[in-house]
């Protein structure tokens, strides 16, 4: 599986569409196999779901994401986990361990 986390420095971004880059982790057998950093193409409606799908992303972990973007990811069969905060490395480890807490979306548009 491939998991994308929008990042601001070493932290999970609280607004998915407004970040400089994304971390994409390839996970196999409960371990991170690769970590790729890709630049954001900017905030254009519909661009990010298609871009991340083209990279094989199957899951997105974020602080907040607009409803329209969530719907686009759902159409592409990409699972979204909103309401997450913390470090990128800590977050991906919690995801792998099955202990990631996610909750209400912190983005309201």
N, CA, C and O atoms as CSV, one atom per row, in Angstrom:
chain,resi,resn,atom,element,x,y,z
A,1,UNK,N,N,0.838,-1.172,0.000
A,1,UNK,CA,C,0.000,0.000,0.000
A,1,UNK,C,C,0.879,1.229,0.000
A,1,UNK,O,O,2.039,1.179,0.408
A,2,UNK,N,N,0.314,2.340,-0.464
A,2,UNK,CA,C,1.022,3.618,-0.455
A,2,UNK,C,C,0.191,4.627,0.328
A,2,UNK,O,O,-1.003,4.803,0.085
A,3,UNK,N,N,0.855,5.278,1.267
A,3,UNK,CA,C,0.199,6.234,2.154
A,3,UNK,C,C,0.809,7.609,1.927
A,3,UNK,O,O,2.029,7.772,1.965
A,4,UNK,N,N,-0.047,8.595,1.693
A,4,UNK,CA,C,0.398,9.971,1.490
A,4,UNK,C,C,0.069,10.809,2.719
A,4,UNK,O,O,-1.028,10.721,3.271
A,5,UNK,N,N,1.035,11.622,3.138
A,5,UNK,CA,C,0.823,12.572,4.226
A,5,UNK,C,C,1.278,13.946,3.742
A,5,UNK,O,O,2.447,14.115,3.394
A,6,UNK,N,N,0.368,14.940,3.712
A,6,UNK,CA,C,0.803,16.300,3.381
A,6,UNK,C,C,1.658,16.817,4.534
A,6,UNK,O,O,1.306,16.647,5.701
A,7,UNK,N,N,2.781,17.448,4.201
A,7,UNK,CA,C,3.701,17.809,5.276
A,7,UNK,C,C,4.067,19.285,5.281
A,7,UNK,O,O,4.176,19.935,4.241
A,8,UNK,N,N,4.249,19.774,6.479
A,8,UNK,CA,C,4.813,21.102,6.713
A,8,UNK,C,C,6.010,20.873,7.618
A,8,UNK,O,O,5.865,20.686,8.826
A,9,UNK,N,N,7.191,20.890,7.024
A,9,UNK,CA,C,8.387,20.524,7.777
A,9,UNK,C,C,8.307,19.055,8.141
A,9,UNK,O,O,8.185,18.204,7.260
A,10,UNK,N,N,8.375,18.748,9.421
A,10,UNK,CA,C,8.290,17.355,9.865
A,10,UNK,C,C,6.914,17.008,10.438
A,10,UNK,O,O,6.727,15.931,11.006
A,11,UNK,N,N,5.942,17.933,10.286
A,11,UNK,CA,C,4.605,17.738,10.853
A,11,UNK,C,C,3.552,17.438,9.790
A,11,UNK,O,O,3.699,17.814,8.627
A,12,UNK,N,N,2.488,16.754,10.212
A,12,UNK,CA,C,1.318,16.537,9.360
A,12,UNK,C,C,0.646,17.891,9.157
A,12,UNK,O,O,0.353,18.593,10.125
A,13,UNK,N,N,0.402,18.256,7.907
A,13,UNK,CA,C,-0.255,19.530,7.622
A,13,UNK,C,C,-1.705,19.507,8.081
A,13,UNK,O,O,-2.379,18.480,8.015
A,14,UNK,N,N,-2.162,20.642,8.538
A,14,UNK,CA,C,-3.550,20.750,8.963
A,14,UNK,C,C,-4.466,21.197,7.828
A,14,UNK,O,O,-5.682,21.256,8.009
A,15,UNK,N,N,-3.908,21.510,6.666
A,15,UNK,CA,C,-4.731,21.850,5.505
A,15,UNK,C,C,-4.140,21.199,4.267
A,15,UNK,O,O,-3.130,21.656,3.732
A,16,UNK,N,N,-4.771,20.141,3.826
A,16,UNK,CA,C,-4.274,19.285,2.754
A,16,UNK,C,C,-3.856,20.038,1.494
A,16,UNK,O,O,-2.784,19.771,0.952
A,17,UNK,N,N,-4.668,20.958,1.023
A,17,UNK,CA,C,-4.426,21.584,-0.273
A,17,UNK,C,C,-3.398,22.691,-0.287
A,17,UNK,O,O,-3.033,23.171,-1.360
A,18,UNK,N,N,-2.923,23.108,0.861
A,18,UNK,CA,C,-2.003,24.246,0.921
A,18,UNK,C,C,-0.678,23.860,1.559
A,18,UNK,O,O,-0.300,24.417,2.590
A,19,UNK,N,N,0.017,22.927,0.966
A,19,UNK,CA,C,1.311,22.488,1.493
A,19,UNK,C,C,2.357,22.541,0.382
A,19,UNK,O,O,2.016,22.467,-0.798
A,20,UNK,N,N,3.625,22.667,0.757
A,20,UNK,CA,C,4.659,22.670,-0.277
A,20,UNK,C,C,4.990,21.283,-0.822
A,20,UNK,O,O,5.452,21.148,-1.955
A,21,UNK,N,N,4.748,20.243,-0.004
A,21,UNK,CA,C,5.123,18.906,-0.464
A,21,UNK,C,C,4.360,17.814,0.274
A,21,UNK,O,O,3.716,18.047,1.297
A,22,UNK,N,N,4.459,16.615,-0.288
A,22,UNK,CA,C,3.798,15.432,0.260
A,22,UNK,C,C,4.830,14.332,0.476
A,22,UNK,O,O,5.756,14.171,-0.319
A,23,UNK,N,N,4.660,13.578,1.556
A,23,UNK,CA,C,5.469,12.378,1.788
A,23,UNK,C,C,4.623,11.177,1.383
A,23,UNK,O,O,3.485,11.034,1.831
A,24,UNK,N,N,5.174,10.321,0.543
A,24,UNK,CA,C,4.484,9.103,0.123
A,24,UNK,C,C,5.306,7.906,0.595
A,24,UNK,O,O,6.461,7.728,0.209
A,25,UNK,N,N,4.678,7.098,1.436
A,25,UNK,CA,C,5.332,5.922,2.011
A,25,UNK,C,C,4.798,4.662,1.343
A,25,UNK,O,O,3.585,4.496,1.212
A,26,UNK,N,N,5.689,3.778,0.920
A,26,UNK,CA,C,5.298,2.451,0.463
A,26,UNK,C,C,5.465,1.515,1.650
A,26,UNK,O,O,6.546,1.420,2.232
A,27,UNK,N,N,4.381,0.821,2.004
A,27,UNK,CA,C,4.388,-0.066,3.166
A,27,UNK,C,C,4.132,-1.496,2.706
A,27,UNK,O,O,3.165,-1.772,1.995
A,28,UNK,N,N,5.010,-2.392,3.122
A,28,UNK,CA,C,4.859,-3.822,2.831
A,28,UNK,C,C,5.195,-4.616,4.082
A,28,UNK,O,O,6.188,-4.335,4.753
A,29,UNK,N,N,4.388,-5.584,4.389
A,29,UNK,CA,C,4.618,-6.462,5.543
A,29,UNK,C,C,4.859,-5.679,6.834
A,29,UNK,O,O,5.711,-6.043,7.645
A,30,UNK,N,N,4.095,-4.597,7.010
A,30,UNK,CA,C,4.189,-3.816,8.237
A,30,UNK,C,C,5.436,-2.972,8.370
A,30,UNK,O,O,5.800,-2.567,9.474
A,31,UNK,N,N,6.103,-2.699,7.242
A,31,UNK,CA,C,7.327,-1.897,7.279
A,31,UNK,C,C,7.322,-0.866,6.162
A,31,UNK,O,O,6.773,-1.099,5.086
A,32,UNK,N,N,7.947,0.284,6.435
A,32,UNK,CA,C,8.140,1.286,5.392
A,32,UNK,C,C,9.266,0.801,4.487
A,32,UNK,O,O,10.391,0.580,4.936
A,33,UNK,N,N,8.947,0.639,3.211
A,33,UNK,CA,C,9.927,0.177,2.226
A,33,UNK,C,C,10.591,1.374,1.552
A,33,UNK,O,O,11.808,1.400,1.368
A,34,UNK,N,N,9.775,2.368,1.185
A,34,UNK,CA,C,10.311,3.585,0.567
A,34,UNK,C,C,9.554,4.794,1.096
A,34,UNK,O,O,8.399,4.700,1.511
A,35,UNK,N,N,10.238,5.931,1.069
A,35,UNK,CA,C,9.632,7.224,1.404
A,35,UNK,C,C,10.036,8.190,0.300
A,35,UNK,O,O,11.221,8.426,0.062
A,36,UNK,N,N,9.033,8.740,-0.364
A,36,UNK,CA,C,9.272,9.656,-1.472
A,36,UNK,C,C,8.662,11.007,-1.107
A,36,UNK,O,O,7.557,11.062,-0.569
A,37,UNK,N,N,9.365,12.079,-1.392
A,37,UNK,CA,C,8.836,13.423,-1.181
A,37,UNK,C,C,8.562,14.017,-2.557
A,37,UNK,O,O,9.453,14.095,-3.402
A,38,UNK,N,N,7.308,14.436,-2.769
A,38,UNK,CA,C,6.972,15.064,-4.046
A,38,UNK,C,C,6.459,16.477,-3.781
A,38,UNK,O,O,5.764,16.708,-2.792
A,39,UNK,N,N,6.798,17.427,-4.663
A,39,UNK,CA,C,6.319,18.797,-4.483
A,39,UNK,C,C,4.839,18.909,-4.829
A,39,UNK,O,O,4.322,18.165,-5.662
A,40,UNK,N,N,4.185,19.835,-4.188
A,40,UNK,CA,C,2.782,20.090,-4.501
A,40,UNK,C,C,2.696,20.918,-5.776
A,40,UNK,O,O,3.474,21.854,-5.957
A,41,UNK,N,N,1.764,20.588,-6.658
A,41,UNK,CA,C,1.592,21.389,-7.869
A,41,UNK,C,C,0.793,22.663,-7.607
A,41,UNK,O,O,0.580,23.458,-8.523
A,42,UNK,N,N,0.351,22.862,-6.370
A,42,UNK,CA,C,-0.463,24.029,-6.039
A,42,UNK,C,C,-1.894,23.618,-5.769
A,42,UNK,O,O,-2.264,22.454,-5.919
A,43,UNK,N,N,-2.680,24.582,-5.374
A,43,UNK,CA,C,-4.064,24.320,-4.972
A,43,UNK,C,C,-5.001,24.575,-6.141
A,43,UNK,O,O,-5.479,25.694,-6.329
A,44,UNK,N,N,-5.258,23.555,-6.913
A,44,UNK,CA,C,-6.205,23.605,-8.029
A,44,UNK,C,C,-7.211,22.488,-7.829
A,44,UNK,O,O,-6.816,21.343,-7.611
A,45,UNK,N,N,-8.502,22.789,-7.897
A,45,UNK,CA,C,-9.519,21.759,-7.659
A,45,UNK,C,C,-9.328,20.525,-8.552
A,45,UNK,O,O,-9.220,20.631,-9.773
A,46,UNK,N,N,-9.290,19.362,-7.909
A,46,UNK,CA,C,-9.224,18.094,-8.624
A,46,UNK,C,C,-7.845,17.612,-9.012
A,46,UNK,O,O,-7.683,16.449,-9.381
A,47,UNK,N,N,-6.843,18.479,-8.938
A,47,UNK,CA,C,-5.501,18.100,-9.383
A,47,UNK,C,C,-4.847,17.103,-8.426
A,47,UNK,O,O,-4.290,16.098,-8.867
A,48,UNK,N,N,-4.909,17.371,-7.133
A,48,UNK,CA,C,-4.202,16.523,-6.165
A,48,UNK,C,C,-4.717,15.086,-6.111
A,48,UNK,O,O,-3.899,14.167,-6.071
A,49,UNK,N,N,-6.023,14.844,-6.106
A,49,UNK,CA,C,-6.469,13.446,-6.109
A,49,UNK,C,C,-5.943,12.660,-7.317
A,49,UNK,O,O,-5.514,11.515,-7.176
A,50,UNK,N,N,-5.977,13.273,-8.489
A,50,UNK,CA,C,-5.480,12.586,-9.693
A,50,UNK,C,C,-3.963,12.378,-9.629
A,50,UNK,O,O,-3.456,11.322,-10.006
A,51,UNK,N,N,-3.252,13.393,-9.150
A,51,UNK,CA,C,-1.797,13.281,-9.036
A,51,UNK,C,C,-1.409,12.146,-8.092
A,51,UNK,O,O,-0.576,11.306,-8.431
A,52,UNK,N,N,-2.014,12.126,-6.918
A,52,UNK,CA,C,-1.658,11.098,-5.941
A,52,UNK,C,C,-2.092,9.708,-6.405
A,52,UNK,O,O,-1.406,8.721,-6.138
A,53,UNK,N,N,-3.218,9.631,-7.092
A,53,UNK,CA,C,-3.647,8.354,-7.662
A,53,UNK,C,C,-2.622,7.857,-8.682
A,53,UNK,O,O,-2.335,6.662,-8.747
A,54,UNK,N,N,-2.076,8.773,-9.474
A,54,UNK,CA,C,-1.074,8.382,-10.475
A,54,UNK,C,C,0.215,7.874,-9.824
A,54,UNK,O,O,0.993,7.163,-10.459
A,55,UNK,N,N,0.439,8.237,-8.562
A,55,UNK,CA,C,1.591,7.737,-7.801
A,55,UNK,C,C,1.250,6.445,-7.061
A,55,UNK,O,O,2.088,5.908,-6.336
A,56,UNK,N,N,0.026,5.945,-7.237
A,56,UNK,CA,C,-0.364,4.686,-6.610
A,56,UNK,C,C,-0.823,4.801,-5.170
A,56,UNK,O,O,-0.923,3.794,-4.469
A,57,UNK,N,N,-1.106,6.023,-4.716
A,57,UNK,CA,C,-1.529,6.235,-3.329
A,57,UNK,C,C,-2.864,5.541,-3.073
A,57,UNK,O,O,-3.790,5.637,-3.878
A,58,UNK,N,N,-2.952,4.837,-1.938
A,58,UNK,CA,C,-4.179,4.132,-1.546
A,58,UNK,C,C,-4.814,4.724,-0.290
A,58,UNK,O,O,-5.994,4.494,-0.022
A,59,UNK,N,N,-4.030,5.491,0.486
A,59,UNK,CA,C,-4.503,6.097,1.728
A,59,UNK,C,C,-3.900,7.494,1.872
A,59,UNK,O,O,-2.748,7.719,1.500
A,60,UNK,N,N,-4.688,8.434,2.415
A,60,UNK,CA,C,-4.200,9.778,2.710
A,60,UNK,C,C,-4.487,10.071,4.174
A,60,UNK,O,O,-5.608,9.884,4.645
A,61,UNK,N,N,-3.467,10.531,4.889
A,61,UNK,CA,C,-3.605,10.929,6.290
A,61,UNK,C,C,-3.366,12.429,6.343
A,61,UNK,O,O,-2.338,12.907,5.862
A,62,UNK,N,N,-4.303,13.185,6.923
A,62,UNK,CA,C,-4.191,14.640,6.921
A,62,UNK,C,C,-4.855,15.253,8.141
A,62,UNK,O,O,-5.636,14.605,8.838
A,63,UNK,N,N,-4.532,16.502,8.381
A,63,UNK,CA,C,-5.221,17.228,9.443
A,63,UNK,C,C,-6.603,17.640,8.979
A,63,UNK,O,O,-7.592,17.421,9.678
A,64,UNK,N,N,-6.672,18.236,7.802
A,64,UNK,CA,C,-7.954,18.687,7.280
A,64,UNK,C,C,-7.991,18.635,5.767
A,64,UNK,O,O,-6.968,18.765,5.095
A,65,UNK,N,N,-9.203,18.440,5.241
A,65,UNK,CA,C,-9.410,18.350,3.798
A,65,UNK,C,C,-10.849,18.735,3.505
A,65,UNK,O,O,-11.766,18.309,4.207
A,66,UNK,N,N,-11.048,19.535,2.475
A,66,UNK,CA,C,-12.393,19.929,2.084
A,66,UNK,C,C,-13.233,18.745,1.624
A,66,UNK,O,O,-12.701,17.730,1.176
A,67,UNK,N,N,-14.541,18.883,1.739
A,67,UNK,CA,C,-15.474,17.805,1.374
A,67,UNK,C,C,-15.341,17.410,-0.089
A,67,UNK,O,O,-15.370,16.225,-0.420
A,68,UNK,N,N,-15.196,18.393,-0.958
A,68,UNK,CA,C,-15.089,18.099,-2.389
A,68,UNK,C,C,-13.863,17.217,-2.672
A,68,UNK,O,O,-13.948,16.258,-3.438
A,69,UNK,N,N,-12.734,17.546,-2.052
A,69,UNK,CA,C,-11.526,16.725,-2.233
A,69,UNK,C,C,-11.742,15.325,-1.668
A,69,UNK,O,O,-11.326,14.340,-2.279
A,70,UNK,N,N,-12.388,15.227,-0.506
A,70,UNK,CA,C,-12.664,13.906,0.076
A,70,UNK,C,C,-13.519,13.068,-0.871
A,70,UNK,O,O,-13.282,11.872,-1.042
A,71,UNK,N,N,-14.512,13.704,-1.482
A,71,UNK,CA,C,-15.371,12.990,-2.435
A,71,UNK,C,C,-14.579,12.514,-3.652
A,71,UNK,O,O,-14.798,11.409,-4.149
A,72,UNK,N,N,-13.653,13.357,-4.131
A,72,UNK,CA,C,-12.829,12.965,-5.285
A,72,UNK,C,C,-11.931,11.779,-4.941
A,72,UNK,O,O,-11.757,10.869,-5.752
A,73,UNK,N,N,-11.364,11.793,-3.739
A,73,UNK,CA,C,-10.542,10.654,-3.317
A,73,UNK,C,C,-11.393,9.390,-3.215
A,73,UNK,O,O,-10.951,8.312,-3.611
A,74,UNK,N,N,-12.595,9.514,-2.693
A,74,UNK,CA,C,-13.490,8.355,-2.574
A,74,UNK,C,C,-13.790,7.766,-3.952
A,74,UNK,O,O,-13.833,6.546,-4.112
A,75,UNK,N,N,-13.997,8.632,-4.948
A,75,UNK,CA,C,-14.254,8.161,-6.309
A,75,UNK,C,C,-13.064,7.380,-6.869
A,75,UNK,O,O,-13.230,6.504,-7.718
A,76,UNK,N,N,-11.870,7.705,-6.388
A,76,UNK,CA,C,-10.648,7.024,-6.839
A,76,UNK,C,C,-10.265,5.859,-5.920
A,76,UNK,O,O,-9.183,5.286,-6.049
A,77,UNK,N,N,-11.168,5.515,-4.988
A,77,UNK,CA,C,-10.939,4.426,-4.023
A,77,UNK,C,C,-9.710,4.656,-3.146
A,77,UNK,O,O,-8.985,3.719,-2.810
A,78,UNK,N,N,-9.490,5.918,-2.783
A,78,UNK,CA,C,-8.404,6.279,-1.876
A,78,UNK,C,C,-9.033,6.653,-0.543
A,78,UNK,O,O,-9.870,7.554,-0.477
A,79,UNK,N,N,-8.633,5.963,0.517
A,79,UNK,CA,C,-9.195,6.178,1.860
A,79,UNK,C,C,-8.529,7.386,2.510
A,79,UNK,O,O,-7.305,7.519,2.485
A,80,UNK,N,N,-9.350,8.269,3.095
A,80,UNK,CA,C,-8.852,9.481,3.750
A,80,UNK,C,C,-9.047,9.374,5.258
A,80,UNK,O,O,-10.116,8.992,5.736
A,81,UNK,N,N,-7.998,9.717,5.997
A,81,UNK,CA,C,-8.019,9.758,7.460
A,81,UNK,C,C,-7.790,11.208,7.887
A,81,UNK,O,O,-6.641,11.645,7.950
A,82,UNK,N,N,-8.852,11.968,8.182
A,82,UNK,CA,C,-8.691,13.369,8.583
A,82,UNK,C,C,-8.520,13.519,10.094
A,82,UNK,O,O,-8.635,12.555,10.851
A,83,UNK,N,N,-8.242,14.754,10.508
A,83,UNK,CA,C,-8.184,15.066,11.929
A,83,UNK,C,C,-6.942,14.558,12.630
A,83,UNK,O,O,-6.951,14.352,13.843
A,84,UNK,N,N,-5.863,14.353,11.870
A,84,UNK,CA,C,-4.628,13.813,12.442
A,84,UNK,C,C,-3.619,14.947,12.636
A,84,UNK,O,O,-3.513,15.844,11.800
A,85,UNK,N,N,-2.889,14.896,13.734
A,85,UNK,CA,C,-1.798,15.842,13.958
A,85,UNK,C,C,-0.605,15.074,14.503
A,85,UNK,O,O,-0.735,13.934,14.949
A,86,UNK,N,N,0.546,15.707,14.462
A,86,UNK,CA,C,1.761,15.074,14.970
A,86,UNK,C,C,2.858,15.076,13.931
A,86,UNK,O,O,2.755,15.738,12.897
A,87,UNK,N,N,3.906,14.330,14.215
A,87,UNK,CA,C,5.023,14.244,13.279
A,87,UNK,C,C,4.699,13.249,12.167
A,87,UNK,O,O,3.892,12.335,12.339
A,88,UNK,N,N,5.342,13.450,11.040
A,88,UNK,CA,C,5.158,12.543,9.900
A,88,UNK,C,C,5.588,11.121,10.276
A,88,UNK,O,O,4.850,10.160,10.058
A,89,UNK,N,N,6.794,11.002,10.844
A,89,UNK,CA,C,7.316,9.669,11.165
A,89,UNK,C,C,6.497,8.975,12.249
A,89,UNK,O,O,6.242,7.775,12.159
A,90,UNK,N,N,6.086,9.717,13.264
A,90,UNK,CA,C,5.255,9.128,14.315
A,90,UNK,C,C,3.899,8.700,13.788
A,90,UNK,O,O,3.364,7.663,14.181
A,91,UNK,N,N,3.344,9.517,12.886
A,91,UNK,CA,C,2.032,9.222,12.311
A,91,UNK,C,C,2.067,7.960,11.461
A,91,UNK,O,O,1.180,7.114,11.571
A,92,UNK,N,N,3.081,7.826,10.618
A,92,UNK,CA,C,3.129,6.640,9.758
A,92,UNK,C,C,3.348,5.386,10.598
A,92,UNK,O,O,2.821,4.324,10.266
A,93,UNK,N,N,4.111,5.491,11.672
A,93,UNK,CA,C,4.323,4.326,12.532
A,93,UNK,C,C,3.027,3.928,13.235
A,93,UNK,O,O,2.722,2.740,13.347
A,94,UNK,N,N,2.264,4.912,13.707
A,94,UNK,CA,C,0.970,4.608,14.338
A,94,UNK,C,C,0.019,3.971,13.330
A,94,UNK,O,O,-0.733,3.061,13.674
A,95,UNK,N,N,0.051,4.448,12.083
A,95,UNK,CA,C,-0.791,3.860,11.043
A,95,UNK,C,C,-0.428,2.389,10.850
A,95,UNK,O,O,-1.305,1.526,10.804
A,96,UNK,N,N,0.859,2.114,10.738
A,96,UNK,CA,C,1.329,0.735,10.557
A,96,UNK,C,C,0.938,-0.133,11.752
A,96,UNK,O,O,0.519,-1.278,11.586
A,97,UNK,N,N,1.080,0.422,12.955
A,97,UNK,CA,C,0.779,-0.324,14.184
A,97,UNK,C,C,-0.715,-0.489,14.441
A,97,UNK,O,O,-1.115,-1.269,15.306
A,98,UNK,N,N,-1.545,0.247,13.691
A,98,UNK,CA,C,-2.992,0.193,13.904
A,98,UNK,C,C,-3.456,1.011,15.091
A,98,UNK,O,O,-4.545,0.781,15.616
A,99,UNK,N,N,-2.635,1.971,15.523
A,99,UNK,CA,C,-2.986,2.790,16.687
A,99,UNK,C,C,-3.243,4.249,16.333
A,99,UNK,O,O,-3.349,5.091,17.225
A,100,UNK,N,N,-3.346,4.560,15.045
A,100,UNK,CA,C,-3.565,5.942,14.621
A,100,UNK,C,C,-4.949,6.415,15.036
A,100,UNK,O,O,-5.954,5.768,14.742
A,101,UNK,N,N,-4.989,7.544,15.719
A,101,UNK,CA,C,-6.268,8.164,16.077
A,101,UNK,C,C,-6.574,9.237,15.054
A,101,UNK,O,O,-5.753,10.119,14.803
A,102,UNK,N,N,-7.740,9.163,14.471
A,102,UNK,CA,C,-8.176,10.210,13.555
A,102,UNK,C,C,-9.585,10.583,13.953
A,102,UNK,O,O,-10.276,9.822,14.632
A,103,UNK,N,N,-10.002,11.743,13.531
A,103,UNK,CA,C,-11.300,12.200,14.003
A,103,UNK,C,C,-11.905,13.221,13.087
A,103,UNK,O,O,-11.795,13.121,11.865
A,104,UNK,N,N,-12.547,14.207,13.676
A,104,UNK,CA,C,-13.232,15.204,12.863
A,104,UNK,C,C,-12.258,15.930,11.949
A,104,UNK,O,O,-11.112,16.198,12.309
A,105,UNK,N,N,-12.739,16.232,10.786
A,105,UNK,CA,C,-11.986,17.005,9.826
A,105,UNK,C,C,-11.789,18.405,10.389
A,105,UNK,O,O,-12.750,19.016,10.855
A,106,UNK,N,N,-10.567,18.928,10.358
A,106,UNK,CA,C,-10.333,20.270,10.868
A,106,UNK,C,C,-10.522,21.342,9.799
A,106,UNK,O,O,-10.313,22.525,10.070
A,107,UNK,N,N,-10.909,20.951,8.604
A,107,UNK,CA,C,-11.151,21.886,7.511
A,107,UNK,C,C,-12.652,21.915,7.235
A,107,UNK,O,O,-13.278,20.865,7.097
A,108,UNK,N,N,-13.224,23.099,7.156
A,108,UNK,CA,C,-14.686,23.176,7.056
A,108,UNK,C,C,-15.209,23.667,5.715
A,108,UNK,O,O,-16.336,24.157,5.647
A,109,UNK,N,N,-14.438,23.554,4.659
A,109,UNK,CA,C,-14.977,23.972,3.358
A,109,UNK,C,C,-15.061,22.811,2.395
A,109,UNK,O,O,-15.492,22.984,1.255
